[in-house]
Amino acid sequence: MRTEASFTKKSNVLDHSMERRQFLKCSALLGGSAAAALTLPRWFPGFADDNAWAQTDPSGLETNAFSHHLPENQIFSVCQQCNTNCGIKVKFVDGKVAKIDGNPYSPWTMTPHIPYETPISETGTVEGGICPKGQAGIQTLYDPYRLVKVLKRAGKRGENKWKTISFEQALDEIVNGGDLFGEGHVEGLKDICALRDPKIAKALAHDADLVASKKMTLEEFKTKHAANLHYLIDPDHPDLGPKNNQFCLNYGRLKHGRSELLKRFVNKALGSINVHGHTTVCQGSLYFTCKAMSVQFEEGKWGSGKKFYWQADTGNAEFIIFVGANPYEANYGPPLRVPKITQGIIDGRLKIAVVDPRCSKTAARAWKWLPVEPNGVAALGMAMIHWILENKRFDARYLANANKAAADKNQESTWTQAAWLVKIGPNGEPGTFLRGSDLGMPLEKRPKKDGSGEWDLDPFMVMKGDAFVPFDPNDTKTPVTGDLFVDTEVNGLRVKSVLTILREAAGRFSLSQWAEKAGVSEKDIVELAQEFTSHGKRAVADCHRGVSQHTSGFYNVLTWMTLNTLIGNHDAMGGLAQASTYDITGKKEGKPFNLNVFEGSLKGWGISIIRHGKVYDKTTLFDGYPSKRVWYPFSSDVYQEVIPSIGDAYPYPIKALFLYMGSPVYALPAGHKLVEILSDPKKIPLFFVSDIVVGETSMYADYIFPDLTYLERWEFSGSHPSVTPKVAPFRQPASAPLTDTVTVFGEKMPLSLESLILGLAEKMQLPGFGEDAFGPGLHLKRDEDMYLRMVANIAHGDKADGSERVPAADAEEMRIFAQARRHLPETVYQLDRWKKVVGADLWPHVVYVLNRGGRFQSYSAAYKDGKLTNKYGKMVGLYMEKMATTRHSMTGKTYIPHATFVEGPCDCQGNLLDDASKGFDLTLITYKVITQTKSRTVSNYWLQAIYPENMVDISTYDAQRLGLKEGDRVRIVSPTNSEGEWDLGHGQRKPMIGRVRIMEGIRPGVIAFSLGHGHWAYGASELVIDGRRIPADSRRATGLHGNAGMRVDPILKNTGLVDTVGGSAVFYQSRVKLIKV
């Protein structure tokens, strides 16, 4: 039976007294809990009482609703309404959150931010700026649909029938398993994670690698480990790892603190390698391209690089090209970057250009808007490279530096491979770097840094005049520079410099041909390239997801990052910057707490469910090309690959899936293809979730554990590349928790992710938790046992001698600290207990940092002598030698190791898709508005009032061509979704129908919708809990969500299109058509 009733019902739970009464009968939701009477009346009129702001505070600090200006009524924390993570000041009246503003100590909300030493007593009325989402976070906290008790499904997955159970019962069932749903036996975690002996795990892992590398036969392995083969997923493929890997954690928005806790639990305590995040749904190929560029040559081999990316130093740049980025509404922009951009434009310091098919609010302020063809974003970049190289508008002095010594001599903090020589294959394909041994030079012995022996240096080569010059890229004593354009032969080898290879890649087409592919004018390309090369190092190409989320995302990003490298703007004031943070886990010498201590760690090993970091033909699973699914040797956290791989049981079945703060069904392109997998207990026998509501993905879970919102908990949010000061902001408990209280390790605490993890660890008697978890006397029984020690590490600073330690809080600061937390229950905060965690000596310094919501270097200290203080300071890779020697699992071909233009869209085997010829005449793209954040702000009615419904944005030309008028309702259909709807199972369907908005500011042939609307859960559909009906709120179902219209990969069949190199889920290349309804 098909029904759309759940999503079209004209009801509003908060405006109807009958439905409110029904709501209040359900104690599983905040709207029916005891806390509702104290909190909801102030923010939701349907719950209002006559005296909602009554004075009950016994301290006398609050005399009216405007007392929140006092420092004693404020706690500094960090927002999570989007991933910008702005510093916030949470203000209270009568112990309830009444207002949220910006933290003036934070560089996110004020430029320059106030001095860190400013007394907290002086900041009560000093406000930083935050966006509407930040202000509306109160409604995330007090959402009546929030869960406060554990839910267990009472019907089939996805039917939205639930019953409340105790926390203790839920833990017991997940750990021990059983016939939990009357559908047959389900294995619990204690049986799935059977390998518990670290010595056995280490021996199996070591020899499994030998089998994979063909240094030990399978028969030898089986004989040696006969007594322990039962621990393996498949003894015939020991490199798959232990059965423990059949437990998988998949997470959405996760930051440090919780990240370390979860990885401690899954990787070290349970011994599973399967911990996978959501990176590739955001801007995955941006991360993994920059990671590839950051790979360094270390003791004879290439390292792994670091997962990060660069952005513009917005406050000092003179010219920025925002490519697929819209900082005025998203992309870590407002309020972090917008004031700097706006002031720069007003002052005449800054000029910006925007490359985007849609005229965004950023483009509206630009010197030049280039409405690029979605598939042509790299073509524009390659055209600029072509022009810059031909017109010699690059920084030749910088690019000639081949090693660190040469960079130091020229007062540069970075250097590149532009002059390095590469061997060219018989068919003209670039291969590995030319080495000294190719020219008969001997290897040079070098001592290892750890003193464990020696390594052999086979030097790289450049050409200088007629001479071949060997060098070590990390040499600090002998500067080596090289000629930039080399194409010659030596010892029978054809060699070219990296810059020559790039020039040839950019010279594949003429400027006019590049312009045609990009969909922009040749004149605009020339003017853009001229401007980009007219500001020295204070020009930047700043990329975001509009560049990365393509089937060629890795090469799109590499092209634009190569442009930055041509002008040498890394680490320059006004150039490219990276994020810089303080060590929180105590890895650095001299820190007060080493939170990496773990006695009895299993250290998960094997091949992950998404096959990341592994090369297909270097495993025992290799059986020719193509592989069954894509392998990802150069990326990780491939969000769209987790559940589909589980569905295909490749490379092995998963028996239990734990999802934290994620909604892949809603967030992913072609997310509807996950529903069938999640709904099937045979494919995922056990599925439990940590969530604050019943969401679009958690609705398919077996168990949902309520979590705390960002206003009630800890987390260390890190930084962003455009934040040039060194920082360590964090969330801390600001509001009293609204979930149930539970007991773990004999301690009472709110029901949350932390209590869930600690409870499972206690139930399973796992190492690394409980008594002496971090060493003698250093327990891990409560969340603050980890998180307060992280704050102590921040307070200490990163210098071993303690010279960076922050001041101690004085008596007044100590008083304000304690008074500001008087509303927090002992389940969260107790002064003596917190003090005991870090010790009396450190406590005043910890309070100093807690009072300010983190640690923030001054704005002026972030710059020195025209450079960034917090430098990247290493080689910037332009040529990825590892890629030139690694074969793609689907094609058997080696990866292209340099910037280039790749036609698209393609399937996962590299075949071009031509849906346009089949009548799908429009390309579907997405964007964000400042009032929504993908899947989690629909509960904020203040935001809904501003922008209650999204639209289908279409050009005037296309509207006239299709006979559409403003406001017409249209359905989005695609080659892989001919019905234009979400099939949610059990007869539930959500159509992709929206109203047309006609505009000039979008490229013809492109349509767009904003993310955040079109929900079918999160309060948008009816729930049944403990037999009681909880009605839907129709305001949460408005608009459309078009992700189900995005193309399914024809090879993989259960996931959308992918960038097989950088891992990105593809948002900008699906062809669709509109049908008027």
Secondary structure, DSSP 8 states (H G I E B T S, - for coil): --B-HHHH----GGG-HHHHHHHHT-TTBGGGSTTHHHHHHHH-GGG--TTTT----TTS--SSTTGGGSGGGEEEEE--SSTT--EEEEEEETTEEEEEEE-TTSTTTSSS---TTS-GGG-TT--B---HHHHTHHHHHT-TT-B-SEEEESSSTTS-EEEEE-HHHHHHHHHH-BS-SSSS-B--HHHHS----HHHHHHHHHHHHHHHTTSS-HHHHHHHTGGGGGGBS-TTSGGG-BGGGGEEEEESS--BTHHHHHHIIIIIIS----EE--HHHHSHHHHHHHHHHT--EETTEE----S---EE-TTT-SEEEEES--TTTSTT-TTTTHHHHHHHHHHTS-EEEEE-SB--TTGGG-SEEE---GGGHHHHHHHHHHHHHHTT-S-HHHHHB-SHHHHHHTT-S-EESTT-EEEE-TTS-EEEE-BGGGGT---EEEE-TTSS-EEEE--EEEEETTEEEEE-TT-SSS--B--S--EEEETTEEEEEHHHHHHHHHTTS-HHHHHHHHTS-HHHHHHHHHHHTSSTTSEEEEE-HHHHSSTTHHHHHHHHHHHHHHTT-BTBTTSEE---B--SS--STT-S--TT--TT-----S--TT-BT--GGGSTT--SSS-SS--BTT----HHHHHHHHHHT-SS--SEEEEES--HHHHSTTTTHHHHHHT-TTTSSEEEEEESS--TTGGG-SEEEE---TTSS-EE----TT--S-EEEEE---S---S-EEEETTEEEESSHHHHHHHHHHHHT-TTSBTTTTSTT--BSSHHHHHHHHHHHHHH-S-TTSTT------HHHHHHHHHHTTTS-TTT--HHHHHHHH-TTTHHHHHHHHHHTEEE--SGGGEETTEESS---SEE-SS-HHHHT-B-TTT--B---S-----S-B-TTS-B---GGGT--EEEEEE--TT--TTS-TT-HHHHHHS----EEEEHHHHHHHT--TT-EEEEEBTTBTT-EEEEETTEEEE-EEEEEEESSB-TTEEEEETT---SSTTSS-EEETTEEE---GGGG-S--GGGGS-B-TTTSSSB-B-TTT--B--S-EEEEEEE-
